[in-house]
Amino acid sequence: MNNTAKATVDKMFTAFGNGDVEKFIETVSVDTVWIYHGTQIIPKNTFEGKEGVRKFFDNILNNTEVISFEPQQFICEGKMVVVLGREHQRVKRSGKELRQKWVQVYTVENNLITRMEEFATSEVVD
């Protein structure tokens, strides 16, 4: 297990949980690529570079209230970290709540995230 790769992903999750955009951005490489495959409710998108990841982070914080965010299982092999998790959020504009289950696949090189790919499913909570 690559503890360095997991430590980098943990650092990113901590920054996310604290709403700290700058600490979050510090965990990614300048040429990072983040691919979100989308859900039944949230459209797919690709974010490139530090500014793209900043947009990814800002979209979440500006449009939703994160009620819970739970990375549940980590699978580490070499420079890859696979995280299985779930989250619960409220859409600020509509007040509707969403629950998601997801798998995020991170590639970490030189203590920076060079790629993230997320596969998720979501449902509206009544």
C-alpha positions, 0 to 999 in steps of 0.5 A: 500500500502506498501510504504517500498516495493515500496521505495526499488524498487524505490531505485533499479530503481534509481541505474539502471538509474544512472548505479550504479552497487553497489547501485543496488546490495545493494537493493537485498538480498544475496539469491535473485532470478531473473527470466527473462522469455524472449522475442521473441528476448532476451532469458530466464534466471535465476539469483541467489544471488547478483553475479547473479544480478550483471551479470543481470545488467552487461549484460544490460549495456555491451550489450545495450545502454538504450535509455529510461527506463520507469516504468509506473505503480506501484501496491503494496500489502504487500511485493509485487510490480508489475511494468508495464513499457516499454523501448527502447534500442540499441544493441551495437554489431548490432546497432539494436534498440529494444522496450519492454513492460514488467511486473516486479513482485518484492518481498521485505522483510526486505527492500531487493528484494528477488525475481524479475520475468519479463515478456516481449515482444520485437520488433525490431525497423527499 
